């Protein structure tokens, strides 16, 4: 991870890049390292009490065409989410009035915002902090100081996956019914309330019954972009999935020392 560059420096680099763009150069034909696929003018809400972080995030995402809003405390952020849900929430954990974890719990408890993608952006970088964030329903986790390029790449990946889910036709896999437009999963007619990442993980495993995937493979295929987070992230999401599957939790099996696979019972 690199250190965060101050905003003035970022703008100077931007001005220099624009000047360079005016000069013809063969190198300009190279592809950008992190192509971002997004919906037009996707709205992103940043909830962080550090003004410089809000400005840095807003600057870099606005350059990519996103509409960026910000709030400086948890209570104001949650109120804005409930009033007009954004396409993606970037959430700090150490917030005044309401902590980021409290905001996340409230969002996941409300049906209208339960499927809102949430990227946690915080200085709390221990493995336990990350696991707690995922336990509460975070879709991704980025620690400060962070690379603006990585931030843009992760935001693009989250929105790209969300759009793919929304445009996919409903599918039936054994006793499961996946409705991507509604972000709804039914098991024996009972609705499972899943986060976006849990939704993708369950469907990915069920679409490949009996095939064993390592944690690294699941991070790459489900989280995307060659995700390099801790492998225990997968364990947390599998544990959450099993708890929501209830008596059918045995459908997700563990292969000790290897990874996980799913069984699809006949209906």
C-alpha positions in Angstrom: 0.0 0.0 0.0 1.3 3.4 -0.7 0.9 6.5 1.4 -2.0 8.9 0.5 -0.9 11.8 -1.6 -2.2 15.2 -0.5 -4.9 16.6 -2.8 -2.8 19.5 -4.2 -0.2 17.0 -5.4 -2.9 14.9 -7.0 -4.2 18.0 -8.8 -0.7 18.9 -10.0 -0.2 15.4 -11.3 -3.6 15.7 -13.0 -2.6 19.0 -14.7 0.7 17.4 -15.8 -1.2 14.4 -17.2 -3.5 16.7 -19.2 -0.6 18.6 -20.6 1.0 15.3 -21.6 -2.2 14.2 -23.2 -2.0 17.2 -25.6 1.3 15.8 -27.0 1.0 12.8 -29.3 2.9 9.8 -27.9 2.8 6.1 -28.8 2.6 5.3 -25.0 -0.8 6.9 -24.9 -2.3 3.8 -26.6 -1.5 1.6 -23.7 -4.5 0.3 -21.7 -5.2 1.6 -18.2 -4.2 -0.9 -15.6 -7.5 -0.8 -13.8 -10.4 -0.5 -16.4 -13.5 0.5 -14.5 -16.9 -0.7 -15.6 -19.8 1.2 -14.1 -23.3 2.4 -14.6 -23.6 6.0 -15.9 -23.3 8.4 -13.1 -23.4 5.9 -10.3 -23.9 7.6 -7.0 -21.4 6.8 -4.2 -21.8 8.0 -0.6 -18.7 8.4 1.5 -19.1 8.5 5.2 -15.9 9.6 6.9 -15.1 12.2 9.6 -11.8 13.1 8.0 -12.3 16.0 5.5 -9.1 15.2 3.6 -10.2 11.6 3.1 -13.6 12.6 1.8 -11.9 15.1 -0.6 -9.4 12.6 -1.8 -12.0 9.9 -2.4 -14.3 12.3 -4.0 -11.6 13.7 -6.3 -10.5 10.3 -7.6 -14.0 8.9 -8.1 -15.3 12.0 -9.7 -12.6 11.8 -12.3 -14.0 8.4 -13.2 -17.5 9.9 -13.8 -19.1 8.9 -10.5 -21.4 11.2 -8.5 -19.9 11.4 -5.0 -21.7 12.6 -1.9 -20.3 12.7 1.7 -21.3 12.8 5.3 -19.0 13.3 8.3 -20.8 11.2 11.0 -22.6 7.9 11.3 -26.0 9.2 12.1 -26.0 11.6 9.1 -24.7 8.9 6.8 -27.4 6.4 7.9 -30.1 9.0 7.5 -29.0 9.8 4.0 -28.8 6.1 3.1 -32.3 5.5 4.3 -33.6 8.7 2.6 -32.0 8.0 -0.8 -29.9 4.8 -1.1 -26.7 5.3 -3.2 -25.3 2.7 -5.6 -22.4 2.1 -3.2 -21.5 3.1 0.3 -17.9 3.8 1.3 -17.9 3.6 5.1 -15.3 4.4 7.8 -15.6 2.5 11.1 -14.4 5.1 13.5 -17.2 7.7 13.3 -18.9 10.1 15.7 -22.5 9.6 16.8 -22.8 6.2 15.3 -19.9 3.8 14.6 -19.4 2.3 11.2 -20.4 -1.1 12.5 -23.6 0.3 13.9 -24.4 1.9 10.6 -23.6 -1.4 8.8 -25.9 -3.4 11.1 -28.7 -0.9 10.6 -28.4 -1.1 6.8 -28.4 -4.9 6.8 -31.4 -5.0 9.1 -33.5 -2.8 6.8 -35.1 -4.6 3.8 -34.8 -1.6 1.5 -31.0 -1.3 2.0 -30.1 -4.9 2.9 -28.4 -5.4 -0.5 -26.6 -2.1 -0.7 -22.9 -2.8 -1.5 -20.6 -1.5 1.3 -16.9 -0.9 1.0 -15.3 -0.4 4.5 -12.5 2.2 4.3 -10.7 2.5 7.7 -7.5 2.8 9.6 -8.4 -0.3 11.6 -6.2 -2.8 9.8 -5.9 -5.8 12.1 -7.2 -9.1 10.8 -9.7 -9.2 13.6 -11.1 -5.8 12.6 -11.5 -7.0 9.0 -13.2 -10.2 10.1 -15.6 -8.3 12.3 -16.4 -5.9 9.4 -17.2 -8.9 7.2 -19.2 -10.5 10.0 -21.4 -7.4 10.1 -22.0 -7.6 6.3 -19.2 -5.6 4.6 -18.6 -6.5 0.9 -15.1 -5.3 0.8 -12.5 -3.8 3.1 -9.7 -1.3 2.3 -7.3 0.1 4.9 -5.8 3.5 5.3 -3.4 4.6 3.9 -4.6 3.4 0.6 -3.8 3.6 -3.1 -6.4 5.8 -5.0 -5.9 3.4 -8.0 -6.8 0.4 -5.9 -9.8 2.3 -4.4 -11.1 3.1 -7.9 -10.5 -0.5 -9.0 -12.4 -2.0 -6.1 -15.3 0.4 -6.5 -15.5 -0.5 -10.2 -15.4 -4.2 -9.4 -18.2 -4.0 -6.9 -20.5 -2.0 -9.2 -19.7 -4.3 -12.2 -20.7 -7.3 -10.2 -23.8 -5.6 -9.0 -24.9 -4.7 -12.5 -24.2 -8.2 -13.8 -26.5 -9.6 -11.1 -29.3 -7.2 -11.9 -29.2 -8.1 -15.6 -29.1 -11.8 -15.2 -32.2 -13.9 -15.7 -33.7 -15.8 -12.7 -32.1 -19.2 -12.2 -33.2 -22.4 -10.4 -30.6 -24.6 -8.9 -32.0 -27.6 -7.0 -34.2 -26.2 -4.2 -32.8 -22.7 -4.7 -34.4 -20.0 -6.8 -32.1 -16.9 -7.6 -33.9 -13.7 -8.8 -31.2 -11.2 -9.7 -33.5 -8.3 -10.4 -34.9 -8.5 -6.9 -31.6 -9.8 -5.4 -33.7 -12.5 -3.8 -32.8 -16.1 -3.0 -35.5 -18.7 -2.1 -34.7 -22.0 -0.5 -37.7 -24.4 -0.5 -39.8 -21.2 -0.9 -38.2 -19.5 2.1 -36.4 -16.2 1.4 -32.7 -16.0 2.5 -31.6 -12.5 3.4 -28.1 -12.4 1.9 -25.6 -9.6 1.3 -24.4 -9.1 -2.2 -21.2 -11.1 -1.6 -23.0 -13.9 0.1 -25.4 -14.0 -2.8 -22.5 -14.4 -5.3 -20.6 -16.9 -3.2 -23.7 -19.2 -2.8 -24.6 -19.0 -6.4 -21.0 -19.6 -7.6 -20.7 -22.8 -5.5 -24.1 -24.1 -6.4 -23.5 -23.7 -10.1 -20.5 -26.0 -9.8 -21.7 -28.8 -7.5 -19.1 -31.2 -6.1 -16.2 -29.1 -7.3 -13.8 -28.2 -4.5 -12.5 -24.6 -4.5 -9.6 -23.3 -2.4 -10.1 -20.1 -0.5 -7.7 -18.3 -2.9 -9.8 -19.5 -5.9 -13.0 -18.2 -4.3 -11.4 -14.9 -3.5 -10.4 -14.5 -7.1 -13.7 -15.7 -8.7 -16.2 -14.2 -6.2 -14.5 -11.1 -5.0 -12.7 -10.5 -8.3 -9.8 -8.4 -9.5 -7.3 -10.9 -8.3 -8.4 -10.0 -4.8 -5.6 -10.4 -2.3 -7.5 -10.2 1.0 -7.0 -12.7 3.9 -8.3 -16.2 3.1 -10.2 -16.2 6.4 -12.5 -13.7 4.7 -14.0 -16.7 2.9 -14.4 -18.6 6.1 -16.4 -15.8 7.6 -18.8 -15.6 4.6 -19.2 -19.4 4.5 -20.0 -19.4 8.2 -22.6 -16.6 7.7 -24.1 -18.5 4.8 -24.4 -21.7 6.8 -26.2 -19.9 9.6 -28.7 -18.5 7.1 -29.2 -21.9 5.4 -30.3 -23.3 8.8 -31.0 -27.0 8.6 -29.6 -27.0 5.0 -26.2 -25.7 6.1 -24.7 -29.1 5.3 -25.1 -28.3 1.6 -21.9 -26.3 1.9 -19.1 -28.8 2.7 -15.6 -28.3 4.0 -12.6 -30.2 2.7 -10.0 -29.9 5.5 -6.9 -28.2 4.3 -8.3 -27.6 0.8 -11.5 -25.5 0.7 -15.2 -25.7 0.1 -17.7 -27.3 -2.2 -21.5 -27.3 -2.5 -24.0 -30.2 -2.9 -27.2 -29.7 -4.8 -29.9 -32.1 -3.6 -32.5 -33.4 -6.1 -35.9 -31.8 -5.9 
